[in-house]
Amino acid sequence: MSKTTWWVIGVIVVVGIIVIIWSRVKGGAGPTVEQPPPTTAIEETEPTKPALSTLSFSVEGLTTEDAKSKVEEAVKGVAGVTNVASNLATNTLTVEYDPAVVSDVEALKADIKKAIEGAGFKVATETPAEPTPPGS
């Protein structure tokens, strides 16, 4: 190759290097990605949950997972009941309800006892715990 050819190749390489450096300095390195416009953050608040009250029942025979399932399913069907949990170690059934929905707690207790008995279990002779006041 002649000196002129090497000179042209050298100029092209130098110009290419200058173009690459210039594009990086100006922020043009790599493909450009269009950024979405900034959005205004909207603060979403979670709806407030109602304060629930709790009743506890001692249930005879509440000693197995099968018994637990039967009793819990039966009591979940009682109007006004929002949550049911059992403790096999203490044979205790805990029932949560919304006092804003349940106007007669004694009727609710009676309905829960009927549901427990309908599932084939017996509520122990002691009285269920007094309702927990909302917010406690």
GUVODREN-166164 format. One record per residue (C-alpha): residue in three letters; residue number from 0; x, y, z. Coordinates in pm, 1 decimal. Layout:
BEGIN
REC   r   k     east    north       up
REC ALA NUM        X        Y        Z
...
This chain:
BEGIN
REC   r   k     east    north       up
REC MET   0      0.0      0.0      0.0
REC SER   1    109.2    348.8    -65.8
REC LYS   2    172.6    623.7    181.9
REC THR   3   -145.4    797.1     68.8
REC THR   4   -356.4    492.9    146.5
REC TRP   5   -208.0    465.0    494.4
REC TRP   6   -264.2    837.3    545.2
REC VAL   7   -635.7    807.9    443.6
REC ILE   8   -682.9    506.2    672.4
REC GLY   9   -519.1    696.8    958.6
REC VAL  10   -744.4    999.5    904.3
REC ILE  11  -1055.4    778.1    897.0
REC VAL  12   -952.6    604.8   1222.6
REC VAL  13   -876.8    935.2   1393.9
REC VAL  14  -1207.9   1087.3   1276.9
REC GLY  15  -1391.2    776.1   1396.3
REC ILE  16  -1228.0    798.5   1738.9
REC ILE  17  -1315.3   1167.8   1762.4
REC VAL  18  -1679.0   1095.9   1669.4
REC ILE  19  -1704.3    821.0   1933.0
REC ILE  20  -1548.8   1037.0   2204.2
REC TRP  21  -1765.0   1338.0   2109.7
REC SER  22  -2085.4   1131.0   2116.5
REC ARG  23  -2001.4    995.0   2461.6
REC VAL  24  -1923.2   1341.3   2596.9
REC LYS  25  -2257.0   1468.3   2464.5
REC GLY  26  -2441.8   1169.1   2614.0
REC GLY  27  -2506.2    995.1   2287.7
REC ALA  28  -2333.5    669.4   2375.9
REC GLY  29  -2539.0    364.6   2301.2
REC PRO  30  -2897.3    350.9   2188.7
REC THR  31  -3126.2    614.0   2327.7
REC VAL  32  -3420.9    505.5   2539.9
REC GLU  33  -3713.6    738.1   2560.5
REC GLN  34  -3806.8    795.1   2922.8
REC PRO  35  -4175.6    805.4   3011.1
REC PRO  36  -4298.9   1138.3   3137.7
REC PRO  37  -4288.3   1178.1   3514.3
REC THR  38  -4611.1   1087.3   3686.4
REC THR  39  -4765.7   1250.2   3985.3
REC ALA  40  -4764.3   1016.2   4282.2
REC ILE  41  -5110.5    952.0   4414.5
REC GLU  42  -5118.5    836.3   4770.7
REC GLU  43  -5365.2    555.9   4810.5
REC THR  44  -5502.0    493.2   5152.8
REC GLU  45  -5619.2    155.3   5264.5
REC PRO  46  -5980.4    154.5   5372.0
REC THR  47  -6014.1    138.6   5746.2
REC LYS  48  -6115.9   -198.3   5879.2
REC PRO  49  -6396.8   -213.8   6128.6
REC ALA  50  -6307.7   -283.6   6490.8
REC LEU  51  -6397.5   -645.4   6559.0
REC SER  52  -6508.5   -803.5   6883.2
REC THR  53  -6416.2  -1153.1   6998.4
REC LEU  54  -6599.1  -1439.4   7166.7
REC SER  55  -6430.1  -1754.8   7297.2
REC PHE  56  -6588.9  -2096.4   7345.3
REC SER  57  -6454.4  -2411.4   7506.2
REC VAL  58  -6554.3  -2702.2   7279.5
REC GLU  59  -6549.3  -3064.1   7395.7
REC GLY  60  -6388.4  -3299.3   7144.3
REC LEU  61  -6196.4  -3027.0   6961.7
REC THR  62  -5879.8  -3237.9   6950.7
REC THR  63  -5808.6  -3321.2   6585.0
REC GLU  64  -5760.5  -3132.1   6259.6
REC ASP  65  -6077.7  -3293.7   6125.9
REC ALA  66  -6275.7  -3170.6   6426.8
REC LYS  67  -6121.8  -2826.9   6389.1
REC SER  68  -6224.5  -2807.4   6023.7
REC LYS  69  -6580.4  -2921.1   6094.8
REC VAL  70  -6635.7  -2675.1   6378.9
REC GLU  71  -6475.6  -2381.4   6199.7
REC GLU  72  -6673.6  -2439.9   5880.3
REC ALA  73  -6998.4  -2467.9   6075.9
REC VAL  74  -6936.8  -2144.9   6268.7
REC LYS  75  -6819.1  -1952.6   5960.5
REC GLY  76  -7170.1  -1997.0   5825.6
REC VAL  77  -7326.6  -1802.7   6115.3
REC ALA  78  -7447.2  -1457.4   6012.2
REC GLY  79  -7226.6  -1180.3   6149.9
REC VAL  80  -6916.2  -1397.0   6202.7
REC THR  81  -6610.8  -1253.7   6026.8
REC ASN  82  -6332.7  -1489.2   6140.0
REC VAL  83  -6301.5  -1822.0   6323.5
REC ALA  84  -5989.5  -1982.3   6473.9
REC SER  85  -5941.7  -2295.6   6682.7
REC ASN  86  -5674.9  -2397.9   6929.6
REC LEU  87  -5651.2  -2775.6   6958.9
REC ALA  88  -5423.3  -2760.4   7264.0
REC THR  89  -5682.8  -2572.1   7469.1
REC ASN  90  -6000.3  -2694.1   7291.4
REC THR  91  -6088.6  -2327.6   7237.9
REC LEU  92  -6278.9  -2172.9   6951.0
REC THR  93  -6232.3  -1798.2   6899.2
REC VAL  94  -6489.6  -1610.5   6695.4
REC GLU  95  -6458.7  -1253.9   6567.2
REC TYR  96  -6759.2  -1050.0   6467.8
REC ASP  97  -6835.8   -694.4   6366.7
REC PRO  98  -7038.9   -522.3   6640.2
REC ALA  99  -7162.8   -273.8   6381.4
REC VAL 100  -7338.1   -563.4   6206.9
REC VAL 101  -7439.0   -775.1   6509.0
REC SER 102  -7698.4   -598.9   6720.6
REC ASP 103  -7782.8   -889.6   6952.7
REC VAL 104  -7468.8  -1058.2   7093.0
REC GLU 105  -7672.7  -1309.9   7296.7
REC ALA 106  -7850.3  -1426.1   6979.7
REC LEU 107  -7511.1  -1455.0   6808.0
REC LYS 108  -7379.0  -1670.2   7096.1
REC ALA 109  -7685.5  -1894.2   7069.3
REC ASP 110  -7641.1  -1927.8   6690.3
REC ILE 111  -7272.9  -2016.1   6733.3
REC LYS 112  -7359.8  -2281.2   6995.9
REC LYS 113  -7621.5  -2429.1   6760.1
REC ALA 114  -7366.0  -2441.0   6478.2
REC ILE 115  -7110.5  -2615.2   6702.5
REC GLU 116  -7369.0  -2868.7   6817.9
REC GLY 117  -7487.2  -2913.2   6458.7
REC ALA 118  -7131.1  -3012.7   6366.5
REC GLY 119  -7147.6  -3286.8   6630.8
REC PHE 120  -6963.9  -3119.3   6918.7
REC LYS 121  -7064.0  -2984.9   7256.0
REC VAL 122  -6996.4  -2645.3   7402.5
REC ALA 123  -6848.0  -2689.2   7749.3
REC THR 124  -7062.8  -2585.1   8041.3
REC GLU 125  -6863.7  -2268.9   8116.3
REC THR 126  -6990.1  -1950.7   7964.6
REC PRO 127  -6805.6  -1802.5   7669.0
REC ALA 128  -6581.8  -1508.6   7745.3
REC GLU 129  -6743.2  -1168.5   7743.2
REC PRO 130  -6714.2   -987.0   7414.4
REC THR 131  -6392.6   -791.6   7364.1
REC PRO 132  -6476.6   -423.8   7323.0
REC PRO 133  -6388.2   -281.2   6981.7
REC GLY 134  -6033.6   -149.8   6957.6
REC SER 135  -5898.6   -365.9   7243.2
